[in-house]
């Protein structure tokens, strides 16, 4: 398995933005299941992923598929008391950093709960609000 993927598996579920950031390319693109826009850039994406790690509970990767620069990591977790499953679709750049990170998730009810929990967290995070304002 690619060392970046191995490290990501260890840090993403913990919600440690400071440990996630070094795995991300400077211009990383993140496509969450809860928001129609793409987040771009190491600092804002690390901030978003840090919050996600705090919202999910009982998070674990069930299957890891891929090779080279293209990876699919199937996960299961809870959002509040709701079960969810999903897939992280990851593309690494030539330096082995995460260049593209797309998340597909189900069921719809869990995605709504994730969106609500994320909004509650990030709207009280001054650094996140600065990123949001910069993207608007």
N, CA, C and O atoms as CSV, one atom per row, in Angstrom:
chain,resi,resn,atom,element,x,y,z
A,1,UNK,N,N,0.847,-1.180,0.000
A,1,UNK,CA,C,0.000,0.000,0.000
A,1,UNK,C,C,0.893,1.244,0.000
A,1,UNK,O,O,1.990,1.225,0.557
A,2,UNK,N,N,0.423,2.313,-0.619
A,2,UNK,CA,C,1.194,3.553,-0.690
A,2,UNK,C,C,1.335,4.157,0.714
A,2,UNK,O,O,0.366,4.159,1.473
A,3,UNK,N,N,2.516,4.666,1.074
A,3,UNK,CA,C,2.721,5.212,2.419
A,3,UNK,C,C,1.763,6.358,2.780
A,3,UNK,O,O,1.375,6.492,3.940
A,4,UNK,N,N,1.381,7.176,1.803
A,4,UNK,CA,C,0.427,8.262,2.086
A,4,UNK,C,C,-0.921,7.696,2.492
A,4,UNK,O,O,-1.557,8.209,3.413
A,5,UNK,N,N,-1.365,6.646,1.817
A,5,UNK,CA,C,-2.650,6.021,2.143
A,5,UNK,C,C,-2.575,5.390,3.537
A,5,UNK,O,O,-3.508,5.518,4.330
A,6,UNK,N,N,-1.480,4.721,3.829
A,6,UNK,CA,C,-1.295,4.119,5.157
A,6,UNK,C,C,-1.387,5.183,6.243
A,6,UNK,O,O,-2.073,4.986,7.246
A,7,UNK,N,N,-0.705,6.304,6.053
A,7,UNK,CA,C,-0.717,7.385,7.045
A,7,UNK,C,C,-2.106,8.008,7.132
A,7,UNK,O,O,-2.577,8.314,8.228
A,8,UNK,N,N,-2.769,8.198,5.990
A,8,UNK,CA,C,-4.100,8.794,5.982
A,8,UNK,C,C,-5.080,7.959,6.784
A,8,UNK,O,O,-5.893,8.498,7.535
A,9,UNK,N,N,-5.007,6.654,6.628
A,9,UNK,CA,C,-5.887,5.745,7.359
A,9,UNK,C,C,-5.723,5.965,8.863
A,9,UNK,O,O,-6.692,5.891,9.619
A,10,UNK,N,N,-4.503,6.233,9.283
A,10,UNK,CA,C,-4.224,6.429,10.702
A,10,UNK,C,C,-4.730,7.775,11.225
A,10,UNK,O,O,-5.207,7.844,12.358
A,11,UNK,N,N,-4.638,8.848,10.429
A,11,UNK,CA,C,-4.929,10.181,10.965
A,11,UNK,C,C,-6.319,10.731,10.666
A,11,UNK,O,O,-6.833,11.521,11.458
A,12,UNK,N,N,-6.945,10.349,9.567
A,12,UNK,CA,C,-8.219,10.964,9.187
A,12,UNK,C,C,-9.302,10.708,10.227
A,12,UNK,O,O,-10.017,11.634,10.610
A,13,UNK,N,N,-9.435,9.484,10.682
A,13,UNK,CA,C,-10.498,9.163,11.639
A,13,UNK,C,C,-10.303,9.855,12.978
A,13,UNK,O,O,-11.259,10.026,13.735
A,14,UNK,N,N,-9.065,10.256,13.277
A,14,UNK,CA,C,-8.788,10.923,14.549
A,14,UNK,C,C,-9.147,12.404,14.507
A,14,UNK,O,O,-9.227,13.050,15.552
A,15,UNK,N,N,-9.364,12.948,13.312
A,15,UNK,CA,C,-9.734,14.353,13.205
A,15,UNK,C,C,-8.621,15.301,13.595
A,15,UNK,O,O,-8.869,16.338,14.210
A,16,UNK,N,N,-7.404,14.954,13.244
A,16,UNK,CA,C,-6.244,15.776,13.589
A,16,UNK,C,C,-5.783,16.547,12.354
A,16,UNK,O,O,-4.961,16.064,11.576
A,17,UNK,N,N,-6.328,17.755,12.188
A,17,UNK,CA,C,-6.038,18.554,10.995
A,17,UNK,C,C,-4.539,18.779,10.804
A,17,UNK,O,O,-4.056,18.787,9.672
A,18,UNK,N,N,-3.795,18.963,11.905
A,18,UNK,CA,C,-2.354,19.210,11.803
A,18,UNK,C,C,-1.610,18.013,11.226
A,18,UNK,O,O,-0.570,18.176,10.589
A,19,UNK,N,N,-2.138,16.809,11.445
A,19,UNK,CA,C,-1.500,15.610,10.895
A,19,UNK,C,C,-2.021,15.260,9.503
A,19,UNK,O,O,-1.375,14.521,8.760
A,20,UNK,N,N,-3.187,15.790,9.153
A,20,UNK,CA,C,-3.755,15.552,7.825
A,20,UNK,C,C,-3.072,16.446,6.797
A,20,UNK,O,O,-2.779,15.999,5.688
A,21,UNK,N,N,-2.814,17.702,7.152
A,21,UNK,CA,C,-2.286,18.689,6.206
A,21,UNK,C,C,-1.034,18.230,5.452
A,21,UNK,O,O,-0.969,18.436,4.240
A,22,UNK,N,N,-0.032,17.615,6.105
A,22,UNK,CA,C,1.176,17.221,5.367
A,22,UNK,C,C,0.933,16.151,4.299
A,22,UNK,O,O,1.784,15.941,3.434
A,23,UNK,N,N,-0.207,15.479,4.351
A,23,UNK,CA,C,-0.525,14.454,3.355
A,23,UNK,C,C,-1.181,15.037,2.108
A,23,UNK,O,O,-1.338,14.347,1.101
A,24,UNK,N,N,-1.562,16.314,2.179
A,24,UNK,CA,C,-2.321,16.952,1.110
A,24,UNK,C,C,-1.429,17.789,0.211
A,24,UNK,O,O,-0.536,18.493,0.683
A,25,UNK,N,N,-1.681,17.706,-1.096
A,25,UNK,CA,C,-1.000,18.579,-2.042
A,25,UNK,C,C,-1.459,20.013,-1.804
A,25,UNK,O,O,-2.557,20.233,-1.293
A,26,UNK,N,N,-0.646,20.974,-2.163
A,26,UNK,CA,C,-0.985,22.383,-1.937
A,26,UNK,C,C,-2.329,22.747,-2.582
A,26,UNK,O,O,-3.116,23.489,-1.994
A,27,UNK,N,N,-2.589,22.234,-3.771
A,27,UNK,CA,C,-3.829,22.561,-4.486
A,27,UNK,C,C,-4.877,21.457,-4.416
A,27,UNK,O,O,-5.697,21.335,-5.326
A,28,UNK,N,N,-4.867,20.655,-3.364
A,28,UNK,CA,C,-5.797,19.527,-3.228
A,28,UNK,C,C,-7.238,19.980,-3.443
A,28,UNK,O,O,-7.630,21.076,-3.040
A,29,UNK,N,N,-8.014,19.113,-4.085
A,29,UNK,CA,C,-9.444,19.352,-4.287
A,29,UNK,C,C,-10.214,18.333,-3.458
A,29,UNK,O,O,-9.953,17.133,-3.542
A,30,UNK,N,N,-11.169,18.815,-2.652
A,30,UNK,CA,C,-11.978,17.950,-1.808
A,30,UNK,C,C,-13.443,18.126,-2.165
A,30,UNK,O,O,-13.970,19.238,-2.149
A,31,UNK,N,N,-14.101,17.004,-2.490
A,31,UNK,CA,C,-15.515,16.997,-2.837
A,31,UNK,C,C,-16.272,16.196,-1.787
A,31,UNK,O,O,-16.283,14.966,-1.841
A,32,UNK,N,N,-16.913,16.882,-0.822
A,32,UNK,CA,C,-17.631,16.184,0.241
A,32,UNK,C,C,-19.014,15.737,-0.218
A,32,UNK,O,O,-19.519,16.215,-1.233
A,33,UNK,N,N,-19.628,14.819,0.530
A,33,UNK,CA,C,-20.967,14.355,0.155
A,33,UNK,C,C,-22.065,15.323,0.598
A,33,UNK,O,O,-23.233,15.128,0.261
A,34,UNK,N,N,-21.702,16.358,1.344
A,34,UNK,CA,C,-22.703,17.231,1.959
A,34,UNK,C,C,-22.766,18.616,1.354
A,34,UNK,O,O,-23.585,19.433,1.774
A,35,UNK,N,N,-21.922,18.900,0.378
A,35,UNK,CA,C,-21.762,20.275,-0.091
A,35,UNK,C,C,-21.467,20.227,-1.576
A,35,UNK,O,O,-20.660,19.411,-2.021
A,36,UNK,N,N,-22.106,21.085,-2.347
A,36,UNK,CA,C,-21.976,21.003,-3.803
A,36,UNK,C,C,-20.677,21.593,-4.338
A,36,UNK,O,O,-20.271,21.267,-5.453
A,37,UNK,N,N,-20.024,22.444,-3.574
A,37,UNK,CA,C,-18.786,23.065,-4.039
A,37,UNK,C,C,-17.583,22.187,-3.711
A,37,UNK,O,O,-17.620,21.349,-2.811
A,38,UNK,N,N,-16.528,22.408,-4.466
A,38,UNK,CA,C,-15.261,21.740,-4.208
A,38,UNK,C,C,-14.402,22.645,-3.342
A,38,UNK,O,O,-14.211,23.817,-3.664
A,39,UNK,N,N,-13.887,22.109,-2.249
A,39,UNK,CA,C,-12.935,22.838,-1.419
A,39,UNK,C,C,-11.556,22.649,-2.046
A,39,UNK,O,O,-11.194,21.534,-2.420
A,40,UNK,N,N,-10.793,23.721,-2.161
A,40,UNK,CA,C,-9.479,23.651,-2.786
A,40,UNK,C,C,-8.434,24.274,-1.873
A,40,UNK,O,O,-8.643,25.351,-1.314
A,41,UNK,N,N,-7.316,23.590,-1.730
A,41,UNK,CA,C,-6.196,24.113,-0.952
A,41,UNK,C,C,-5.947,23.322,0.316
A,41,UNK,O,O,-6.880,22.867,0.978
A,42,UNK,N,N,-4.674,23.165,0.643
A,42,UNK,CA,C,-4.262,22.340,1.781
A,42,UNK,C,C,-4.894,22.792,3.096
A,42,UNK,O,O,-5.461,21.962,3.807
A,43,UNK,N,N,-4.818,24.058,3.437
A,43,UNK,CA,C,-5.305,24.512,4.748
A,43,UNK,C,C,-6.819,24.342,4.902
A,43,UNK,O,O,-7.260,23.787,5.908
A,44,UNK,N,N,-7.635,24.801,3.936
A,44,UNK,CA,C,-9.075,24.612,4.118
A,44,UNK,C,C,-9.497,23.145,4.116
A,44,UNK,O,O,-10.384,22.760,4.878
A,45,UNK,N,N,-8.881,22.327,3.278
A,45,UNK,CA,C,-9.252,20.906,3.226
A,45,UNK,C,C,-8.856,20.215,4.523
A,45,UNK,O,O,-9.619,19.402,5.044
A,46,UNK,N,N,-7.679,20.522,5.051
A,46,UNK,CA,C,-7.273,19.936,6.331
A,46,UNK,C,C,-8.248,20.344,7.435
A,46,UNK,O,O,-8.578,19.531,8.298
A,47,UNK,N,N,-8.713,21.600,7.415
A,47,UNK,CA,C,-9.668,22.067,8.423
A,47,UNK,C,C,-10.976,21.294,8.318
A,47,UNK,O,O,-11.524,20.858,9.331
A,48,UNK,N,N,-11.479,21.122,7.099
A,48,UNK,CA,C,-12.730,20.377,6.899
A,48,UNK,C,C,-12.561,18.938,7.372
A,48,UNK,O,O,-13.399,18.433,8.120
A,49,UNK,N,N,-11.498,18.277,6.950
A,49,UNK,CA,C,-11.284,16.881,7.327
A,49,UNK,C,C,-11.077,16.725,8.831
A,49,UNK,O,O,-11.469,15.713,9.412
A,50,UNK,N,N,-10.471,17.714,9.455
A,50,UNK,CA,C,-10.321,17.674,10.904
A,50,UNK,C,C,-11.673,17.680,11.609
A,50,UNK,O,O,-11.876,16.954,12.582
A,51,UNK,N,N,-12.590,18.495,11.117
A,51,UNK,CA,C,-13.933,18.535,11.712
A,51,UNK,C,C,-14.690,17.239,11.446
A,51,UNK,O,O,-15.391,16.741,12.328
A,52,UNK,N,N,-14.558,16.691,10.246
A,52,UNK,CA,C,-15.251,15.442,9.921
A,52,UNK,C,C,-14.822,14.342,10.892
A,52,UNK,O,O,-15.652,13.569,11.369
A,53,UNK,N,N,-13.539,14.279,11.176
A,53,UNK,CA,C,-13.041,13.276,12.101
A,53,UNK,C,C,-13.616,13.414,13.501
A,53,UNK,O,O,-13.685,12.436,14.246
A,54,UNK,N,N,-14.029,14.626,13.864
A,54,UNK,CA,C,-14.641,14.851,15.167
A,54,UNK,C,C,-16.135,14.519,15.159
A,54,UNK,O,O,-16.703,14.210,16.207
A,55,UNK,N,N,-16.774,14.580,13.986
A,55,UNK,CA,C,-18.212,14.310,13.871
A,55,UNK,C,C,-18.485,12.811,13.769
A,55,UNK,O,O,-19.435,12.308,14.369
A,56,UNK,N,N,-17.656,12.104,13.014
A,56,UNK,CA,C,-17.831,10.652,12.882
A,56,UNK,C,C,-17.458,9.962,14.186
A,56,UNK,O,O,-16.558,10.409,14.898
A,57,UNK,N,N,-18.150,8.875,14.495
A,57,UNK,CA,C,-17.723,7.998,15.586
A,57,UNK,C,C,-17.695,6.575,15.048
A,57,UNK,O,O,-18.271,6.285,13.999
A,58,UNK,N,N,-17.032,5.704,15.763
A,58,UNK,CA,C,-16.888,4.299,15.356
A,58,UNK,C,C,-16.422,4.180,13.908
A,58,UNK,O,O,-16.857,3.285,13.183
A,59,UNK,N,N,-15.544,5.075,13.494
A,59,UNK,CA,C,-15.068,5.108,12.104
A,59,UNK,C,C,-14.029,4.022,11.894
A,59,UNK,O,O,-13.101,3.862,12.687
A,60,UNK,N,N,-14.203,3.273,10.799
A,60,UNK,CA,C,-13.149,2.337,10.417
A,60,UNK,C,C,-13.240,2.069,8.921
A,60,UNK,O,O,-14.318,2.057,8.327
A,61,UNK,N,N,-12.068,1.856,8.337
A,61,UNK,CA,C,-12.012,1.461,6.935
A,61,UNK,C,C,-12.234,-0.035,6.856
A,61,UNK,O,O,-11.612,-0.803,7.590
A,62,UNK,N,N,-13.137,-0.454,5.951
A,62,UNK,CA,C,-13.459,-1.873,5.798
A,62,UNK,C,C,-12.658,-2.525,4.674
A,62,UNK,O,O,-12.193,-3.657,4.809
A,63,UNK,N,N,-12.505,-1.811,3.581
A,63,UNK,CA,C,-11.759,-2.350,2.436
A,63,UNK,C,C,-10.944,-1.232,1.814
A,63,UNK,O,O,-11.369,-0.078,1.769
A,64,UNK,N,N,-9.776,-1.594,1.341
A,64,UNK,CA,C,-8.901,-0.642,0.671
A,64,UNK,C,C,-8.523,-1.249,-0.667
A,64,UNK,O,O,-7.957,-2.340,-0.739
A,65,UNK,N,N,-8.848,-0.521,-1.723
A,65,UNK,CA,C,-8.598,-1.013,-3.072
A,65,UNK,C,C,-7.809,0.045,-3.832
A,65,UNK,O,O,-8.086,1.238,-3.715
A,66,UNK,N,N,-6.849,-0.386,-4.593
A,66,UNK,CA,C,-6.137,0.560,-5.425
A,66,UNK,C,C,-4.689,0.179,-5.616
A,66,UNK,O,O,-4.188,-0.806,-5.073
A,67,UNK,N,N,-4.044,1.005,-6.411
A,67,UNK,CA,C,-2.616,0.867,-6.655
A,67,UNK,C,C,-2.138,2.148,-7.303
A,67,UNK,O,O,-2.933,2.925,-7.832
A,68,UNK,N,N,-0.842,2.360,-7.257
A,68,UNK,CA,C,-0.288,3.565,-7.859
A,68,UNK,C,C,-0.892,4.807,-7.236
A,68,UNK,O,O,-0.825,5.000,-6.022
A,69,UNK,N,N,-1.487,5.657,-8.081
A,69,UNK,CA,C,-2.032,6.931,-7.611
A,69,UNK,C,C,-3.532,6.915,-7.364
A,69,UNK,O,O,-4.078,7.922,-6.913
A,70,UNK,N,N,-4.220,5.812,-7.640
A,70,UNK,CA,C,-5.682,5.774,-7.546
A,70,UNK,C,C,-6.137,4.782,-6.480
A,70,UNK,O,O,-5.793,3.601,-6.531
A,71,UNK,N,N,-6.925,5.281,-5.499
A,71,UNK,CA,C,-7.331,4.478,-4.338
A,71,UNK,C,C,-8.801,4.674,-4.024
A,71,UNK,O,O,-9.348,5.762,-4.203
A,72,UNK,N,N,-9.434,3.614,-3.554
A,72,UNK,CA,C,-10.809,3.652,-3.053
A,72,UNK,C,C,-10.801,2.989,-1.676
A,72,UNK,O,O,-10.406,1.831,-1.536
A,73,UNK,N,N,-11.238,3.732,-0.670
A,73,UNK,CA,C,-11.231,3.239,0.704
A,73,UNK,C,C,-12.665,3.217,1.218
A,73,UNK,O,O,-13.269,4.267,1.435
A,74,UNK,N,N,-13.198,2.034,1.410
A,74,UNK,CA,C,-14.569,1.884,1.889
A,74,UNK,C,C,-14.565,2.000,3.414
A,74,UNK,O,O,-13.747,1.381,4.095
A,75,UNK,N,N,-15.501,2.811,3.940
A,75,UNK,CA,C,-15.549,2.991,5.388
A,75,UNK,C,C,-16.956,2.801,5.934
A,75,UNK,O,O,-17.943,2.818,5.199
A,76,UNK,N,N,-17.012,2.620,7.242
A,76,UNK,CA,C,-18.284,2.633,7.960
A,76,UNK,C,C,-18.084,3.504,9.182
A,76,UNK,O,O,-16.972,3.622,9.697
A,77,UNK,N,N,-19.181,4.123,9.652
A,77,UNK,CA,C,-19.095,5.000,10.803
A,77,UNK,C,C,-20.493,5.277,11.332
A,77,UNK,O,O,-21.489,4.776,10.810
A,78,UNK,N,N,-20.538,6.068,12.356
A,78,UNK,CA,C,-21.795,6.584,12.873
A,78,UNK,C,C,-21.741,8.101,12.809
A,78,UNK,O,O,-20.689,8.710,13.005
A,79,UNK,N,N,-22.894,8.700,12.532
A,79,UNK,CA,C,-23.085,10.141,12.626
A,79,UNK,C,C,-24.204,10.293,13.641
A,79,UNK,O,O,-25.374,10.065,13.332
A,80,UNK,N,N,-23.837,10.681,14.857
A,80,UNK,CA,C,-24.814,10.631,15.943
A,80,UNK,C,C,-25.173,9.172,16.182
A,80,UNK,O,O,-24.298,8.337,16.412
A,81,UNK,N,N,-26.472,8.872,16.127
A,81,UNK,CA,C,-26.883,7.472,16.316
A,81,UNK,C,C,-27.209,6.777,15.000
A,81,UNK,O,O,-27.755,5.674,14.994
A,82,UNK,N,N,-26.873,7.428,13.878
A,82,UNK,CA,C,-27.164,6.867,12.549
A,82,UNK,C,C,-25.941,6.161,11.973
A,82,UNK,O,O,-24.820,6.659,12.082
A,83,UNK,N,N,-26.159,5.010,11.367
A,83,UNK,CA,C,-25.097,4.293,10.678
A,83,UNK,C,C,-24.888,4.888,9.294
A,83,UNK,O,O,-25.828,5.382,8.671
A,84,UNK,N,N,-23.659,4.837,8.822
A,84,UNK,CA,C,-23.341,5.301,7.474
A,84,UNK,C,C,-22.223,4.442,6.900
A,84,UNK,O,O,-21.399,3.888,7.628
A,85,UNK,N,N,-22.217,4.349,5.592
A,85,UNK,CA,C,-21.111,3.727,4.861
A,85,UNK,C,C,-20.731,4.674,3.734
A,85,UNK,O,O,-21.534,5.492,3.284
A,86,UNK,N,N,-19.505,4.544,3.295
A,86,UNK,CA,C,-19.068,5.417,2.220
A,86,UNK,C,C,-17.755,4.961,1.627
A,86,UNK,O,O,-17.171,3.954,2.026
A,87,UNK,N,N,-17.317,5.740,0.659
A,87,UNK,CA,C,-16.062,5.453,-0.030
A,87,UNK,C,C,-15.303,6.763,-0.207
A,87,UNK,O,O,-15.850,7.754,-0.691
A,88,UNK,N,N,-14.037,6.749,0.192
A,88,UNK,CA,C,-13.121,7.843,-0.106
A,88,UNK,C,C,-12.416,7.493,-1.411
A,88,UNK,O,O,-11.731,6.473,-1.497
A,89,UNK,N,N,-12.581,8.328,-2.416
A,89,UNK,CA,C,-11.911,8.149,-3.701
A,89,UNK,C,C,-10.748,9.131,-3.732
A,89,UNK,O,O,-10.939,10.347,-3.706
A,90,UNK,N,N,-9.553,8.586,-3.788
A,90,UNK,CA,C,-8.356,9.405,-3.622
A,90,UNK,C,C,-7.430,9.255,-4.820
A,90,UNK,O,O,-7.157,8.150,-5.290
A,91,UNK,N,N,-6.953,10.407,-5.300
A,91,UNK,CA,C,-5.940,10.436,-6.349
A,91,UNK,C,C,-4.712,11.131,-5.782
A,91,UNK,O,O,-4.797,12.247,-5.269
A,92,UNK,N,N,-3.576,10.461,-5.879
A,92,UNK,CA,C,-2.311,11.029,-5.432
A,92,UNK,C,C,-1.619,11.713,-6.605
A,92,UNK,O,O,-1.778,11.312,-7.758
A,93,UNK,N,N,-0.850,12.752,-6.291
A,93,UNK,CA,C,-0.062,13.398,-7.343
A,93,UNK,C,C,1.274,12.663,-7.496
A,93,UNK,O,O,1.516,11.659,-6.826
A,94,UNK,N,N,2.133,13.169,-8.376
A,94,UNK,CA,C,3.417,12.506,-8.639
A,94,UNK,C,C,4.358,12.535,-7.439
A,94,UNK,O,O,5.316,11.765,-7.380
A,95,UNK,N,N,4.085,13.428,-6.479
A,95,UNK,CA,C,4.889,13.489,-5.251
A,95,UNK,C,C,4.320,12.591,-4.157
A,95,UNK,O,O,4.861,12.539,-3.052
A,96,UNK,N,N,3.223,11.877,-4.460
A,96,UNK,CA,C,2.624,10.984,-3.481
A,96,UNK,C,C,1.712,11.677,-2.487
A,96,UNK,O,O,1.357,11.095,-1.462
A,97,UNK,N,N,1.326,12.922,-2.776
A,97,UNK,CA,C,0.412,13.652,-1.903
A,97,UNK,C,C,-1.011,13.564,-2.459
A,97,UNK,O,O,-1.207,13.334,-3.653
A,98,UNK,N,N,-1.987,13.745,-1.592
A,98,UNK,CA,C,-3.387,13.654,-2.006
A,98,UNK,C,C,-3.750,14.894,-2.815
A,98,UNK,O,O,-3.745,16.011,-2.299
A,99,UNK,N,N,-4.067,14.677,-4.093
A,99,UNK,CA,C,-4.416,15.770,-4.994
A,99,UNK,C,C,-5.926,15.913,-5.147
A,99,UNK,O,O,-6.437,17.010,-5.371
A,100,UNK,N,N,-6.628,14.798,-5.024
A,100,UNK,CA,C,-8.087,14.807,-5.172
A,100,UNK,C,C,-8.665,13.837,-4.154
A,100,UNK,O,O,-8.190,12.710,-4.008
A,101,UNK,N,N,-9.707,14.294,-3.447
A,101,UNK,CA,C,-10.313,13.508,-2.371
A,101,UNK,C,C,-11.825,13.697,-2.505
A,101,UNK,O,O,-12.362,14.758,-2.189
A,102,UNK,N,N,-12.487,12.668,-2.970
A,102,UNK,CA,C,-13.936,12.730,-3.163
A,102,UNK,C,C,-14.587,11.687,-2.256
A,102,UNK,O,O,-14.097,10.564,-2.136
A,103,UNK,N,N,-15.697,12.069,-1.618
A,103,UNK,CA,C,-16.376,11.171,-0.698
A,103,UNK,C,C,-17.791,10.903,-1.194
A,103,UNK,O,O,-18.558,11.830,-1.456
A,104,UNK,N,N,-18.125,9.621,-1.317
A,104,UNK,CA,C,-19.496,9.190,-1.614
A,104,UNK,C,C,-19.999,8.470,-0.365
A,104,UNK,O,O,-19.274,7.678,0.237
A,105,UNK,N,N,-21.250,8.752,0.023
A,105,UNK,CA,C,-21.770,8.216,1.281
A,105,UNK,C,C,-23.244,7.892,1.163
A,105,UNK,O,O,-23.945,8.444,0.315
A,106,UNK,N,N,-23.716,6.988,2.023
A,106,UNK,CA,C,-25.129,6.677,2.127
A,106,UNK,C,C,-25.425,6.226,3.545
A,106,UNK,O,O,-24.472,5.881,4.244
A,107,UNK,N,N,-26.612,6.197,4.019
A,107,UNK,CA,C,-27.849,6.648,3.372
A,107,UNK,C,C,-28.029,8.171,3.491
A,107,UNK,O,O,-27.300,8.864,4.201
A,108,UNK,N,N,-29.020,8.637,2.770
A,108,UNK,CA,C,-29.300,10.069,2.695
A,108,UNK,C,C,-29.510,10.693,4.074
A,108,UNK,O,O,-29.022,11.793,4.336
A,109,UNK,N,N,-30.221,10.011,4.942
A,109,UNK,CA,C,-30.505,10.533,6.285
A,109,UNK,C,C,-29.208,10.781,7.064
A,109,UNK,O,O,-29.106,11.771,7.788
A,110,UNK,N,N,-28.236,9.911,6.925
A,110,UNK,CA,C,-26.953,10.079,7.608
A,110,UNK,C,C,-26.165,11.250,7.029
A,110,UNK,O,O,-25.478,11.963,7.760
A,111,UNK,N,N,-26.264,11.446,5.724
A,111,UNK,CA,C,-25.587,12.573,5.080
A,111,UNK,C,C,-26.173,13.885,5.605
A,111,UNK,O,O,-25.439,14.837,5.872
A,112,UNK,N,N,-27.510,13.928,5.752
A,112,UNK,CA,C,-28.147,15.120,6.309
A,112,UNK,C,C,-27.682,15.388,7.730
A,112,UNK,O,O,-27.439,16.538,8.097
A,113,UNK,N,N,-27.556,14.337,8.534
A,113,UNK,CA,C,-27.076,14.490,9.910
A,113,UNK,C,C,-25.623,14.964,9.916
A,113,UNK,O,O,-25.245,15.779,10.757
A,114,UNK,N,N,-24.808,14.462,8.990
A,114,UNK,CA,C,-23.420,14.903,8.875
A,114,UNK,C,C,-23.372,16.383,8.508
A,114,UNK,O,O,-22.617,17.149,9.107
A,115,UNK,N,N,-24.171,16.784,7.532
A,115,UNK,CA,C,-24.209,18.189,7.124
A,115,UNK,C,C,-24.574,19.086,8.311
A,115,UNK,O,O,-23.920,20.103,8.543
A,116,UNK,N,N,-25.601,18.718,9.052
A,116,UNK,CA,C,-26.038,19.519,10.192
A,116,UNK,C,C,-24.952,19.594,11.264
A,116,UNK,O,O,-24.688,20.666,11.808
A,117,UNK,N,N,-24.321,18.454,11.570
A,117,UNK,CA,C,-23.273,18.432,12.590
A,117,UNK,C,C,-22.055,19.236,12.145
A,117,UNK,O,O,-21.451,19.943,12.952
A,118,UNK,N,N,-21.694,19.135,10.874
A,118,UNK,CA,C,-20.557,19.897,10.355
A,118,UNK,C,C,-20.845,21.390,10.405
A,118,UNK,O,O,-19.992,22.174,10.821
A,119,UNK,N,N,-22.045,21.786,9.981
A,119,UNK,CA,C,-22.388,23.211,10.015
A,119,UNK,C,C,-22.321,23.755,11.435
A,119,UNK,O,O,-21.827,24.862,11.650
A,120,UNK,N,N,-22.806,22.999,12.395
A,120,UNK,CA,C,-22.769,23.437,13.787
A,120,UNK,C,C,-21.332,23.636,14.262
A,120,UNK,O,O,-21.050,24.568,15.016
A,121,UNK,N,N,-20.423,22.765,13.823
A,121,UNK,CA,C,-19.021,22.863,14.252
A,121,UNK,C,C,-18.286,23.987,13.541
A,121,UNK,O,O,-17.646,24.822,14.180
A,122,UNK,N,N,-18.380,24.006,12.221
A,122,UNK,CA,C,-17.534,24.933,11.463
A,122,UNK,C,C,-17.983,26.384,11.591
A,122,UNK,O,O,-17.167,27.294,11.446
A,123,UNK,N,N,-19.252,26.612,11.856
A,123,UNK,CA,C,-19.718,27.990,11.977
A,123,UNK,C,C,-19.280,28.643,13.283
A,123,UNK,O,O,-19.545,29.825,13.504
A,124,UNK,N,N,-18.616,27.886,14.144
A,124,UNK,CA,C,-18.040,28.453,15.361
A,124,UNK,C,C,-16.514,28.398,15.330
A,124,UNK,O,O,-15.863,28.681,16.336
A,125,UNK,N,N,-15.945,28.040,14.193
A,125,UNK,CA,C,-14.494,27.920,14.035
A,125,UNK,C,C,-13.987,29.118,13.227
A,125,UNK,O,O,-14.184,29.161,12.012
A,126,UNK,N,N,-13.335,30.097,13.879
A,126,UNK,CA,C,-12.898,31.310,13.177
A,126,UNK,C,C,-11.990,31.025,11.981
A,126,UNK,O,O,-12.107,31.690,10.951
A,127,UNK,N,N,-11.089,30.050,12.100
A,127,UNK,CA,C,-10.195,29.777,10.970
A,127,UNK,C,C,-10.971,29.203,9.796
A,127,UNK,O,O,-10.669,29.511,8.643
A,128,UNK,N,N,-11.967,28.372,10.076
A,128,UNK,CA,C,-12.779,27.818,9.005
A,128,UNK,C,C,-13.591,28.920,8.334
A,128,UNK,O,O,-13.701,28.950,7.108
A,129,UNK,N,N,-14.159,29.823,9.125
A,129,UNK,CA,C,-14.952,30.915,8.562
A,129,UNK,C,C,-14.103,31.802,7.656
A,129,UNK,O,O,-14.608,32.334,6.667
A,130,UNK,N,N,-12.829,31.967,7.979
A,130,UNK,CA,C,-11.924,32.747,7.119
A,130,UNK,C,C,-11.765,32.061,5.771
A,130,UNK,O,O,-11.758,32.728,4.736
A,131,UNK,N,N,-11.636,30.722,5.767
A,131,UNK,CA,C,-11.544,29.980,4.497
A,131,UNK,C,C,-12.828,30.119,3.712
A,131,UNK,O,O,-12.800,30.334,2.500
A,132,UNK,N,N,-13.952,29.999,4.394
A,132,UNK,CA,C,-15.266,30.064,3.756
A,132,UNK,C,C,-15.447,31.425,3.098
A,132,UNK,O,O,-15.908,31.510,1.959
A,133,UNK,N,N,-15.084,32.493,3.813
A,133,UNK,CA,C,-15.214,33.839,3.264
A,133,UNK,C,C,-14.306,34.029,2.059
A,133,UNK,O,O,-14.674,34.715,1.105
A,134,UNK,N,N,-13.127,33.429,2.095
A,134,UNK,CA,C,-12.195,33.535,0.971
A,134,UNK,C,C,-12.722,32.839,-0.264
A,134,UNK,O,O,-12.412,33.242,-1.385
A,135,UNK,N,N,-13.531,31.778,-0.068
A,135,UNK,CA,C,-14.076,31.034,-1.204
A,135,UNK,C,C,-15.350,31.665,-1.768
A,135,UNK,O,O,-15.742,31.362,-2.895
A,136,UNK,N,N,-15.992,32.532,-1.001
A,136,UNK,CA,C,-17.262,33.110,-1.433
A,136,UNK,C,C,-17.087,34.145,-2.507
A,136,UNK,O,O,-18.069,34.723,-2.973
